[in-house]
Amino acid sequence: MAYGERIPIKTRKEIELMRESGRHVAEILLELREMVRPGISTLELDEAAEEAIGNRGVMSSFKGYDPHGLPAYPAVLCVSINDEIVHGIPGSRILEDGDIVSLDFGVACSGYHGDSALTMGVGKIDEEKRQLLDVTQDSLNLAIAEMGPGKRLSDIGHVVQTRAESEGYSVVRVFAGHGIGSRLHEAPWIPNYGKPGRGPRLKPGMVLAIEPMVDVGGPDVEMLDDQWTAVTADGSLSAHFEHTILITSEGREVLTRVEGSH
């Protein structure tokens, strides 16, 4: 894997703006998490997220986003259910008891972004789904613990892959974590797999969005006709967790975590 692009180092002012955007992301995700229940539509969750954005005077990172010539993303929230991996577009679909649902959300303060995601059960879920959620979140926490000045970029994905595959799961390879700042997606590309000890060393001031996507079955992906929603090719369950992390001189700071968040 090539590591050609320079990873931006944020200034003190940029970091303060990203702390602010990360706090808003974390707090709004907590509000949305409390709304998740059987019978609610994915559109209702998106509408609540958009209202919270307006009330706080921040900007959506997602709505209108149009990378690589795709249609502009039409919502402020991504809502992905069961075999949907990422980028599910909110609409009329109703959450049902026993589903698992991923909420992926980002906002910008003065042009600087925060990005986070979590997957949770709807009502009562079975043990297979609970284990998938626990392992995926654990893989994120282990990756965060691995981050700090002097560590190699590939150490992050290696930890995620090792944890997921230890349970017989697979990691999605066509999507990855990323740098983040004045653009939602900056260098570097941070895959959730690979050998350790490779790539650039992490330095204070780097801000990275780490987001394991873990499947019960194989890693292959198919795209729905909306050109955004990614699903597992074999129809297996998928989970997704994400945080925005600042590398500091002492270690790391999770910018999208507040009390009570994942």
Residue pairs with C-beta under 8 A, 6 or more apart in sequence:
1 154
1 191
1 194
1 198
1 199
3 153
3 188
3 199
3 200
5 187
5 188
6 187
7 179
7 186
7 187
7 188
7 200
7 203
7 206
8 179
8 181
8 186
8 187
8 206
8 207
9 203
9 204
9 205
9 206
10 18
10 181
10 205
10 206
10 207
10 246
11 205
14 112
14 181
14 182
15 205
15 207
15 246
17 109
17 110
17 111
17 112
18 109
18 112
18 113
18 114
18 180
18 181
18 207
18 244
18 246
18 255
19 246
19 255
20 109
21 58
21 107
21 108
21 109
21 112
21 113
21 114
21 255
22 114
22 116
22 244
22 254
22 255
22 256
22 257
23 114
23 255
23 256
23 258
24 56
24 58
24 107
24 109
24 114
25 105
25 106
25 107
25 114
25 115
25 116
25 244
25 256
26 114
26 116
26 256
26 257
26 258
26 261
27 258
28 49
28 52
28 53
28 56
28 105
28 107
29 103
29 105
29 116
29 118
29 256
29 261
30 258
30 260
30 261
31 48
31 52
32 45
32 48
32 49
32 77
32 103
32 105
33 103
33 118
33 120
35 44
35 45
35 48
36 45
36 95
36 101
36 103
36 120
36 122
37 95
37 122
37 123
38 95
38 96
38 97
38 122
38 123
39 94
39 95
40 94
40 95
41 90
41 91
41 92
41 93
41 94
41 95
42 79
42 81
42 88
42 90
42 91
42 92
42 93
42 95
43 90
43 91
43 92
45 77
45 79
45 90
45 103
46 75
46 76
46 77
46 79
46 90
49 76
49 77
49 105
50 60
50 63
50 75
50 76
50 77
53 59
53 60
53 76
53 107
56 107
58 107
58 108
58 109
59 107
59 108
59 109
60 76
60 106
60 107
60 108
61 106
61 107
61 108
61 113
61 114
61 115
61 184
62 73
62 75
62 76
62 77
62 78
62 105
62 106
62 184
63 72
63 73
63 74
63 75
63 76
64 72
64 73
65 72
65 73
65 184
66 72
66 73
67 185
70 227
70 228
71 227
71 228
73 87
73 89
73 228
74 89
75 89
75 90
76 105
77 90
77 103
77 104
77 105
78 86
78 87
78 88
78 89
78 90
78 102
78 103
78 104
78 105
78 117
79 88
79 89
79 90
79 101
79 102
79 103
79 104
80 86
80 87
80 88
80 101
80 102
80 104
80 229
80 230
80 238
80 240
81 88
81 93
81 95
81 99
81 100
81 101
81 102
82 99
82 100
82 237
82 238
83 231
83 232
83 235
83 236
83 237
83 238
84 102
84 229
84 230
84 231
84 238
85 172
85 175
85 213
85 215
85 221
85 230
85 231
85 232
85 238
85 240
86 102
86 104
86 117
86 175
86 213
86 230
86 240
87 104
87 228
87 229
87 230
88 102
88 228
88 229
89 226
89 228
89 229
95 101
95 122
96 122
96 123
97 122
97 123
97 124
98 121
98 122
98 123
98 124
98 125
98 126
98 129
99 121
99 122
99 123
99 125
100 119
100 120
100 121
100 122
100 125
100 129
100 132
100 133
100 237
100 239
101 119
101 120
101 122
102 117
102 118
102 119
102 238
102 239
102 240
103 117
103 118
103 119
103 120
104 115
104 116
104 117
104 240
104 242
105 115
105 116
105 117
106 113
106 114
106 115
106 116
106 184
107 113
107 114
108 114
108 184
111 182
112 181
112 182
113 180
113 181
113 182
113 183
113 184
113 244
114 180
114 244
114 255
114 256
115 180
115 184
115 209
115 242
115 244
115 256
116 242
116 243
116 244
116 256
116 261
117 211
117 240
117 241
117 242
118 137
118 240
118 241
118 242
118 261
118 262
119 133
119 136
119 137
119 239
119 240
119 241
120 133
121 129
121 130
121 133
125 133
128 216
128 237
129 237
131 167
132 169
132 214
132 216
132 237
132 239
133 239
135 163
135 164
135 167
135 169
135 214
136 164
136 212
136 213
136 214
136 239
136 240
136 241
137 239
137 241
137 262
138 163
139 159
139 160
139 163
139 164
139 192
139 212
139 214
139 241
140 160
140 210
140 211
140 212
140 241
140 242
140 243
142 159
142 160
142 163
143 156
143 157
143 159
143 160
143 210
143 212
144 210
144 243
144 245
144 252
144 254
146 155
146 156
146 159
147 155
147 156
147 202
147 208
147 210
147 245
147 247
147 251
147 252
148 202
148 247
148 250
148 251
148 252
149 201
149 202
149 203
149 204
149 247
149 248
149 249
149 251
150 201
150 202
151 201
151 202
152 196
152 197
152 198
152 199
152 200
152 201
152 202
153 188
153 190
153 198
153 199
153 200
153 201
153 202
154 194
154 195
154 196
154 197
154 198
154 199
155 196
155 197
156 177
156 190
156 208
156 210
157 171
157 176
157 177
157 190
157 191
157 192
157 193
157 194
158 193
158 194
158 195
158 196
160 171
160 192
160 193
160 212
160 214
161 171
161 192
161 193
161 194
164 170
164 171
164 192
164 212
164 214
165 171
169 214
169 215
169 216
170 214
170 215
170 217
170 218
170 219
171 192
171 193
171 212
171 213
171 214
171 215
171 219
172 192
172 213
172 214
172 215
172 219
172 221
172 230
172 238
173 191
173 192
173 193
173 219
174 221
174 230
175 211
175 213
175 221
175 230
176 189
176 190
176 191
176 192
176 211
177 189
177 190
177 191
177 192
177 208
177 209
177 210
177 211
177 242
178 185
178 186
178 187
178 188
178 189
178 190
178 208
178 209
179 185
179 186
179 187
179 188
179 190
179 206
179 207
179 208
179 209
180 186
180 207
180 208
180 209
180 244
181 207
188 199
188 200
188 208
190 208
190 209
190 210
192 211
192 212
192 213
192 214
202 208
202 247
203 247
204 247
204 248
204 249
205 246
205 247
206 246
206 247
207 244
207 245
207 246
207 247
207 255
208 244
208 245
208 247
209 242
209 243
209 244
209 245
210 242
210 243
210 245
211 240
211 241
211 242
211 243
212 240
212 241
212 242
213 238
213 239
213 240
214 238
214 239
214 240
215 232
215 236
215 237
215 238
216 236
216 237
216 238
217 232
217 234
217 235
217 236
217 237
218 232
218 233
218 234
218 236
220 232
220 233
220 234
221 230
221 231
221 232
221 233
222 230
222 231
222 232
222 233
223 229
223 230
223 231
224 230
224 231
231 238
232 238
241 262
242 256
243 254
243 255
243 256
243 257
244 254
244 255
244 256
245 252
245 253
245 254
245 255
246 252
246 253
246 255
